Amino acid sequence: MAGRYSVAIVGGTGRLGYDVSKVFLDEFHSTFPTVRVLTRNPSTAKARDLAERGAILRDFDLENVAQSLAEAFEGIDVVINALPTSTPKDIKRQVAAAAVQHGVKVFFLSEFGVDHTRNDFPGYDHHEWQTKRELASEARELAQGTLTQVIAVYTGLFLELTVKPIMGFDLENNIFACYGSPTQKVTFTSMSDVGRSLARVSALALEPLTASKVPEELRISGTTISFEDVRDLVAQTKGLQKAEVRSEGLEEAKNRLREAPGSHIVEYIRVLMGEGKLDFSDDNLNSLVNPAEAFWKWKSVRDLLSTA
Ligand SMILES: NC(=O)c1ccc[n+]([C@@H]2O[C@H](COP(=O)([O-])OP(=O)(O)OC[C@H]3O[C@@H](n4cnc5c(N)ncnc54)[C@H](OP(=O)(O)O)[C@@H]3O)[C@@H](O)[C@H]2O)c1
């Protein structure tokens, strides 16, 4: 990666944002010597740590969002929106508008999960994905005919946050529960690998020779694994008997959502896992982003277990 570019990360102190910021600072410094991180509070431990690693902290003043964004995006090539879904829509709209207005070349939407364009919950989809779709379409409309490329990166589930009891993986007690087939595979991507992918996609989109290869929506797939495979790994690494994976009917789970739209998003995600809609193994841009793992080795569930 040849160029010397600049990046601003909104939400750069967050669960995803902190790992993304660290990757840009620690591993992609020569390509991205300028890393600005927006934060409402520069005195937190994470903000200070990022500053020590070389980030330029920029105040994200909610009383004056437009000015904060204008100052932070001035002369910036790439903006990553890593704000949570709970952020008011108006703030996210202003982030997109400021990126376009300041001639940012690559703008990443705050996606980083389910490829909700494939959801099949007609009339009862979860409001978080409806909001993501709405914001994506507004940002693309704003960016039409401008310098800005708006990109959605769908990453599957974050490895470090979702191999957890709430998703049906109770590693500590060796209990596993899914909707549908226990052999159905699901994509998990480590948050640091999301950061590495964003750095690579940015550089590819900014380099004239590769820019046309980068689509406006892409899936990446860190590691793809089934409930049974995780169960087997846990038994192997902990020297335990293989537990039974409890499986509940997928259709029943989906009917519950149909009858109670607005249920917790985890219930929706567990249905998507069962339906195979979170298996990105056959349909992803890994070969562009990290061909033959030339840039890094994707973190696996085995790696996760060995560090737990
Ligand atoms: N695939 C998955 O498994 C998965 C899991 C979780 C999240 N996600 C996605 O990842 C993205 C980032 O989510 P996250 O959980 O990493 O975010 P987060 O940690 O909750 O928040 C990121 C940062 O945003 C800032 N922030 C929070 N609320 C704000 C507000 N109301 N106004 C302005 N700034 C605010 C905070 O920084 P300061 O306090 O420093 O200002 C915070 O550190 C989202 O798109 C989310 O949907 C995906």
The ligand as a Gaussian input file, in Angstrom:
#p B3LYP/6-31G(d) Opt

LIG

0 1
 N      -21.335000      -7.401000      14.332000
 C      -21.470000      -7.318000      15.642000
 O      -21.432000      -8.345000      16.358000
 C      -21.626000      -5.979000      16.290000
 C      -21.642000      -5.879000      17.691000
 C      -21.723000      -4.605000      18.253000
 C      -21.793000      -3.468000      17.439000
 N      -21.806000      -3.610000      16.086000
 C      -21.856000      -2.419000      15.209000
 O      -20.607000      -1.721000      15.340000
 C      -20.834000      -0.299000      15.240000
 C      -20.207000       0.381000      16.455000
 O      -20.859000      -0.072000      17.640000
 P      -20.111000      -0.156000      19.064000
 O      -20.903000      -1.087000      19.911000
 O      -18.661000      -0.414000      18.848000
 O      -20.305000       1.335000      19.582000
 P      -20.067000       1.850000      21.090000
 O      -18.877000       1.220000      21.673000
 O      -21.356000       1.743000      21.869000
 O      -19.822000       3.417000      20.836000
 C      -18.714000       3.897000      20.104000
 C      -18.330000       5.279000      20.603000
 O      -19.289000       6.212000      20.160000
 C      -19.354000       7.314000      21.056000
 N      -20.779000       7.560000      21.341000
 C      -21.628000       6.704000      21.979000
 N      -22.870000       7.232000      22.026000
 C      -22.788000       8.442000      21.416000
 C      -23.733000       9.477000      21.159000
 N      -25.018000       9.374000      21.533000
 N      -23.304000      10.564000      20.526000
 C      -22.007000      10.698000      20.127000
 N      -21.060000       9.771000      20.355000
 C      -21.458000       8.659000      20.981000
 C      -18.548000       6.922000      22.306000
 O      -17.307000       7.613000      22.265000
 P      -16.939000       8.809000      23.302000
 O      -17.581000       8.487000      24.603000
 O      -15.426000       8.748000      23.344000
 O      -17.459000      10.042000      22.663000
 C      -18.293000       5.441000      22.109000
 O      -17.039000       5.024000      22.624000
 C      -22.348000      -0.126000      15.098000
 O      -22.673000      -0.001000      13.735000
 C      -22.925000      -1.435000      15.624000
 O      -24.166000      -1.769000      15.051000
 C      -21.711000      -4.829000      15.501000

